[in-house]
Amino acid sequence: MKPANTAFPSFAYVGCFSPQKSDGRGKGISVYRIDQATGIWTLVQVVDTLPSPGFLALDRQCRFIYSGHGDGAQISAYSIDRATGKLLLLNRQASGGKNGVHLDVDPSNRHVALANG
């Protein structure tokens, strides 16, 4: 058991663009663990479920991450494992338009807004 004052590990979530029409080379959402003492980033996972997850937003408690997909018409939801930082795909939904370019979680943590461009 960890002492109460022990900080959770730090993680970074990096989206990408992978549109085939512009020769994109991105491979999904990359999860990195950041060593708090050295600042070194170590790749933990690459989640390659849908192309171009270029826009990411965390919920207010950092339990979930949402992804808008450039050149696509879907939004994805993932759960975050607090210990490892790894993502697990929970759901995908149609966004009602193409090229979901910006998204945010509302202050009540109940809704995600996605702007299609």
C-alpha positions as CSV (number, residue, x, y, z in Angstrom):
1,M,0.0,0.0,0.0
2,K,1.3,3.5,-0.9
3,P,1.6,6.2,1.7
4,A,-1.2,8.8,1.4
5,N,1.3,11.5,0.3
6,T,2.7,9.5,-2.7
7,A,1.9,11.1,-6.0
8,F,0.5,9.1,-8.9
9,P,2.8,8.5,-11.8
10,S,2.7,11.1,-14.5
11,F,1.5,10.2,-18.0
12,A,1.3,12.0,-21.3
13,Y,-1.2,11.2,-24.0
14,V,-0.2,12.2,-27.5
15,G,-2.6,12.1,-30.5
16,C,-1.6,12.2,-34.1
17,F,-2.7,12.8,-37.7
18,S,-2.7,9.9,-40.0
19,P,-4.6,10.9,-43.1
20,Q,-3.7,8.7,-46.1
21,K,-4.4,11.4,-48.5
22,S,-1.6,13.6,-47.1
23,D,0.8,10.7,-46.5
24,G,0.3,10.9,-42.7
25,R,2.4,8.5,-40.7
26,G,0.8,8.7,-37.2
27,K,-0.2,5.6,-35.3
28,G,-3.0,6.3,-32.9
29,I,-2.7,7.6,-29.3
30,S,0.7,7.2,-27.7
31,V,0.9,6.8,-24.0
32,Y,4.1,7.9,-22.2
33,R,5.1,7.5,-18.6
34,I,7.1,10.5,-17.4
35,D,9.7,9.8,-14.8
36,Q,9.2,12.6,-12.2
37,A,12.9,12.5,-11.1
38,T,14.6,12.6,-14.5
39,G,11.9,13.9,-16.8
40,I,12.5,11.0,-19.2
41,W,9.5,9.9,-21.3
42,T,9.0,6.1,-21.8
43,L,6.5,4.7,-24.3
44,V,4.0,2.5,-22.5
45,Q,1.3,1.9,-25.2
46,V,0.1,2.8,-28.7
47,V,-3.7,2.6,-29.2
48,D,-4.4,2.4,-32.9
49,T,-8.2,2.0,-33.0
50,L,-9.2,4.7,-35.5
51,P,-7.0,6.9,-37.7
52,S,-6.1,10.5,-36.9
53,P,-6.9,10.8,-33.1
54,G,-5.4,14.3,-33.2
55,F,-7.7,16.0,-30.6
56,L,-7.8,14.7,-27.1
57,A,-9.6,15.7,-23.9
58,L,-9.6,14.3,-20.4
59,D,-12.6,14.3,-18.1
60,R,-12.3,16.4,-14.9
61,Q,-11.1,13.4,-12.7
62,C,-8.7,12.1,-15.4
63,R,-10.5,8.7,-15.5
64,F,-11.4,8.9,-19.2
65,I,-9.9,10.4,-22.3
66,Y,-11.9,11.3,-25.4
67,S,-10.7,11.5,-29.0
68,G,-11.9,13.4,-32.0
69,H,-10.7,12.0,-35.3
70,G,-9.5,14.3,-38.1
71,D,-10.8,13.1,-41.5
72,G,-13.3,10.8,-39.6
73,A,-16.8,11.0,-38.4
74,Q,-16.5,9.4,-34.9
75,I,-15.6,10.2,-31.4
76,S,-13.9,7.6,-29.1
77,A,-13.9,7.1,-25.3
78,Y,-11.2,5.3,-23.4
79,S,-10.8,4.5,-19.7
80,I,-7.5,5.2,-18.1
81,D,-5.7,2.8,-15.8
82,R,-4.4,5.0,-13.0
83,A,-1.5,2.8,-12.2
84,T,-0.2,2.0,-15.7
85,G,-1.6,4.9,-17.7
86,K,-2.8,2.4,-20.3
87,L,-6.0,3.1,-22.2
88,L,-8.9,0.7,-22.9
89,L,-11.4,1.5,-25.6
90,L,-14.9,1.9,-24.1
91,N,-17.0,3.1,-27.0
92,R,-17.1,4.8,-30.4
93,Q,-20.0,7.0,-31.6
94,A,-20.8,8.8,-34.8
95,S,-20.1,12.5,-34.4
96,G,-22.7,13.7,-36.9
97,G,-20.1,15.2,-39.2
98,K,-16.6,14.8,-40.6
99,N,-13.2,16.0,-39.3
100,G,-13.8,16.3,-35.5
101,V,-11.3,19.0,-34.8
102,H,-11.9,20.2,-31.2
103,L,-13.5,18.7,-28.2
104,D,-14.0,19.4,-24.5
105,V,-15.7,17.9,-21.5
106,D,-18.3,20.1,-19.8
107,P,-17.8,21.3,-16.2
108,S,-20.3,18.8,-14.8
109,N,-18.3,15.9,-16.4
110,R,-21.5,14.6,-18.0
111,H,-21.1,15.7,-21.7
112,V,-18.5,15.9,-24.3
113,A,-18.8,18.6,-27.0
114,L,-17.1,18.0,-30.4
115,A,-16.7,20.6,-33.2
116,N,-16.6,19.2,-36.7
117,G,-14.7,21.2,-39.2
